[in-house]
Amino acid sequence: MCALCGLLGTDEGWSTSINSSLPHRQQRFLRLAQANRVLSFFRLTLEEFQGVSYILSSPTGRRELVSDLGQVWLMAETLTGRAIDPLDPELLNWLSSSAK
């Protein structure tokens, strides 16, 4: 698929209609904020790109274009060189302490 066709797609997925009372764009930014909260534990950041993709950045300046949130986690593992486990006790501890 060419880059333009990829940008014209949508990120429809299981998480798209979690809060269907909000406009699509607002739902996208809420998902982005939650992903960044988890990714910050790994010193990664996620930015929105053209309303259909994301840019994942490492602390060393490496940046990767990813098409959806599912791909974010795979690329995050590549950038960090380690498995990302959402049930990692250190991550859960960090998330609960940073929520206060």
C-alpha positions as CSV (number, residue, x, y, z in Angstrom):
1,M,0.0,0.0,0.0
2,C,1.3,3.5,-0.8
3,A,1.8,6.0,1.9
4,L,-1.2,8.1,0.7
5,C,-3.6,5.2,0.8
6,G,-2.4,4.4,4.3
7,L,-3.2,7.9,5.4
8,L,-6.7,7.8,3.9
9,G,-7.7,4.9,6.0
10,T,-9.3,5.0,9.5
11,D,-8.3,3.6,12.8
12,E,-11.6,1.8,13.3
13,G,-11.1,-0.9,15.9
14,W,-12.5,-2.4,19.1
15,S,-11.6,0.8,21.1
16,T,-13.3,3.2,18.7
17,S,-16.8,3.1,20.2
18,I,-15.9,2.8,23.9
19,N,-17.4,6.2,24.5
20,S,-19.6,6.7,21.5
21,S,-21.2,9.9,23.0
22,L,-17.9,11.8,22.2
23,P,-16.9,12.9,18.7
24,H,-14.5,10.5,16.9
25,R,-11.6,13.0,17.1
26,Q,-12.1,13.5,20.9
27,Q,-12.1,9.8,21.4
28,R,-8.9,9.5,19.5
29,F,-7.2,12.1,21.7
30,L,-8.4,10.4,24.9
31,R,-6.9,7.1,23.6
32,L,-3.7,8.9,22.8
33,A,-3.5,10.4,26.3
34,Q,-4.0,7.0,27.9
35,A,-1.4,5.4,25.7
36,N,1.1,8.1,26.5
37,R,0.5,7.6,30.2
38,V,1.6,3.9,29.8
39,L,4.4,4.7,27.3
40,S,6.0,7.3,29.5
41,F,7.0,4.5,31.9
42,F,9.2,3.2,29.0
43,R,10.4,6.8,28.2
44,L,8.4,6.8,24.9
45,T,6.0,9.3,23.5
46,L,3.2,9.1,21.0
47,E,1.9,11.9,18.8
48,E,-1.0,12.0,16.5
49,F,-0.2,12.2,12.8
50,Q,-2.7,13.4,10.1
51,G,-5.6,12.1,12.1
52,V,-5.1,8.5,11.0
53,S,-1.6,7.4,12.2
54,Y,0.8,7.9,15.1
55,I,4.4,8.8,15.5
56,L,6.2,6.9,18.3
57,S,9.4,8.5,19.6
58,S,12.2,7.2,21.8
59,P,14.4,9.2,24.2
60,T,17.3,8.8,21.7
61,G,15.3,10.6,19.0
62,R,14.3,7.6,17.0
63,R,10.8,8.0,15.5
64,E,8.5,5.5,13.9
65,L,5.3,5.9,12.0
66,V,2.6,3.4,13.2
67,S,-0.9,3.0,11.8
68,D,-2.9,2.0,14.8
69,L,-2.7,1.5,18.6
70,G,-2.1,-2.3,18.2
71,Q,1.0,-1.6,16.2
72,V,2.2,1.0,18.8
73,W,2.9,-1.8,21.3
74,L,4.8,-3.9,18.9
75,M,7.0,-0.9,17.8
76,A,7.4,0.1,21.5
77,E,8.9,-3.3,22.1
78,T,11.3,-2.8,19.1
79,L,12.3,0.6,20.3
80,T,12.9,-0.4,23.9
81,G,14.4,-3.8,23.2
82,R,12.2,-5.5,25.8
83,A,8.8,-7.1,26.0
84,I,6.0,-4.7,27.1
85,D,3.7,-6.5,29.5
86,P,0.6,-4.6,30.6
87,L,0.5,-6.7,33.8
88,D,4.1,-6.0,34.8
89,P,4.0,-5.3,38.5
90,E,6.4,-2.4,38.2
91,L,4.3,-0.7,35.5
92,L,1.1,-1.2,37.5
93,N,2.8,0.2,40.6
94,W,4.1,3.2,38.7
95,L,0.7,3.9,37.1
96,S,-1.1,3.7,40.4
97,S,1.5,6.0,42.1
98,S,1.4,8.5,39.2
99,A,-2.4,8.7,39.3
100,K,-2.3,10.4,42.8
